[in-house]
């Protein structure tokens, strides 16, 4: 919480639709959003998550009609 990299979000003006989910190592969804301006702050049910690796899945449609699907890891450091 040093105000550096405290939110994970996707920015871009050419995104028409957007959906992101973030899961912990047990497969629990800890974050979901369809608003690209709403980022994950490293909490789940109002509590800070511990240092860990989380998995994300992001789907977006660009204004050009191109569909993007991304999956990867997010390392949460405290």
PyMOL commands that set and color helices and strands:
alter all, ss='L'
color gray80, all
select strands_A, chain A and resi 15-23+29-33+43-44+47-48+52-62+67-76
alter strands_A, ss='S'
color yellow, strands_A
deselect
rebuild
show_as cartoon
